[in-house]
Amino acid sequence: MFKKQGFLIERKILDVNKWYEEVKSKESECSTDDPQCPGNKSMYNGLNELQDIIKPIIENITNLELYKTYNYFRIYTKNAYLNSHTDRDACEISVTLNLGGDDWSIGIFDYDDNPHTILLTPGDALIYHGCDLVHWRPGKFNGNELVQVFIHFVDKNGNRSWAKDDIIRESLNTKTLL
């Protein structure tokens, strides 16, 4: 299914209460300058331990050997929006994991250009080819808060394996992608 349509949904992939609390404890350190979702708090590589835990789970599900690239969490707030996009090469295999909060669906096109609307509840993950599949959030967020983590990998044997060294650096309180 993952190879055919380019994504799959794993319900209750793991207990996320600890990770929700960890994000909330880092909220004061977050940036609000993400151009994809202006004004919403986010942080690069704030959940490295979670990325280490989930990597073998994703390898088993996808039947791929993976390199970790980076992780990123975002705290969506009322009226947030996320336009349709694909991701950079370091996001070949992407996992978006709902850590808690109010509902907001994810839209994604499969490899046959069929649109899908997916609602994840806390602990649910969408595993997808982030560089290949257009994805977005439909409309504006009507809830108060949604905490989401994005965990990215590349296939060790794939043509994007070079992106395993994707670097995120902080400079003067802004995030610069290299």
FENVENMO-V23805 format. One record per backbone hydrogen bond with DSSP energy under -0.5 kcal/mol. NH is the residue of the N-H (numbers start at 1). CO is the residue of the C=O. E is the energy in kcal/mol with one decimal. If there is no record, write none. Layout:
nh=<NH | NH>
co=<CO | CO>
e=<E | E>
This chain:
nh=<5 | 6 | 6 | 8 | 10 | 11 | 13 | 13 | 14 | 20 | 21 | 22 | 23 | 24 | 25 | 26 | 26 | 27 | 29 | 30 | 31 | 35 | 37 | 39 | 40 | 41 | 42 | 43 | 45 | 51 | 52 | 53 | 54 | 55 | 56 | 57 | 58 | 59 | 60 | 61 | 62 | 63 | 64 | 66 | 67 | 69 | 72 | 73 | 74 | 75 | 76 | 76 | 78 | 79 | 80 | 82 | 85 | 87 | 91 | 92 | 93 | 94 | 94 | 95 | 96 | 97 | 97 | 98 | 99 | 99 | 100 | 102 | 106 | 107 | 108 | 109 | 110 | 111 | 113 | 116 | 118 | 120 | 123 | 124 | 125 | 126 | 127 | 127 | 128 | 128 | 129 | 130 | 130 | 132 | 133 | 135 | 136 | 137 | 141 | 146 | 147 | 148 | 148 | 149 | 150 | 151 | 151 | 152 | 153 | 154 | 156 | 158 | 161 | 163 | 164 | 165 | 166 | 169 | 171 | 174 | 176 | 176 | 178>
co=<1 | 1 | 2 | 127 | 125 | 9 | 10 | 123 | 123 | 16 | 17 | 18 | 19 | 20 | 21 | 22 | 23 | 24 | 26 | 27 | 42 | 33 | 34 | 32 | 37 | 75 | 31 | 73 | 71 | 47 | 48 | 49 | 50 | 51 | 52 | 53 | 54 | 55 | 56 | 57 | 58 | 59 | 59 | 64 | 154 | 152 | 150 | 43 | 148 | 41 | 74 | 146 | 144 | 141 | 77 | 137 | 135 | 130 | 88 | 89 | 153 | 92 | 128 | 151 | 126 | 95 | 149 | 124 | 97 | 147 | 147 | 145 | 118 | 136 | 116 | 134 | 114 | 5 | 110 | 108 | 106 | 118 | 98 | 121 | 10 | 96 | 8 | 125 | 94 | 126 | 6 | 91 | 128 | 129 | 129 | 85 | 107 | 82 | 80 | 76 | 100 | 74 | 146 | 97 | 72 | 95 | 149 | 70 | 93 | 67 | 65 | 155 | 158 | 160 | 161 | 162 | 163 | 176 | 174 | 171 | 169 | 174 | 167>
e=<-2.7 | -0.6 | -1.5 | -2.3 | -2.8 | -0.6 | -0.6 | -2.3 | -0.8 | -2.5 | -2.2 | -2.0 | -2.3 | -2.4 | -1.9 | -0.9 | -1.1 | -0.9 | -1.8 | -1.3 | -2.8 | -0.5 | -1.0 | -1.9 | -1.7 | -0.8 | -2.0 | -2.0 | -3.6 | -1.9 | -2.1 | -2.0 | -2.6 | -1.6 | -0.6 | -0.5 | -2.5 | -2.5 | -2.0 | -2.2 | -2.7 | -1.6 | -1.0 | -0.5 | -2.8 | -2.3 | -2.3 | -2.3 | -2.7 | -3.1 | -0.7 | -2.7 | -0.8 | -3.3 | -2.0 | -0.6 | -1.9 | -2.6 | -2.3 | -1.0 | -2.6 | -0.6 | -3.2 | -1.9 | -2.4 | -0.6 | -2.8 | -2.1 | -0.5 | -2.8 | -1.0 | -3.5 | -2.8 | -3.1 | -2.2 | -2.2 | -2.3 | -1.1 | -2.0 | -2.2 | -3.1 | -0.6 | -2.9 | -2.8 | -2.7 | -2.3 | -2.8 | -0.6 | -2.6 | -0.5 | -1.8 | -0.8 | -1.3 | -0.7 | -2.5 | -2.4 | -2.1 | -2.2 | -2.6 | -1.7 | -3.2 | -2.5 | -0.6 | -2.3 | -3.4 | -2.8 | -0.5 | -2.7 | -2.2 | -2.0 | -3.0 | -1.9 | -1.3 | -2.2 | -1.9 | -1.0 | -1.9 | -1.7 | -2.7 | -1.8 | -2.3 | -0.5 | -1.5>
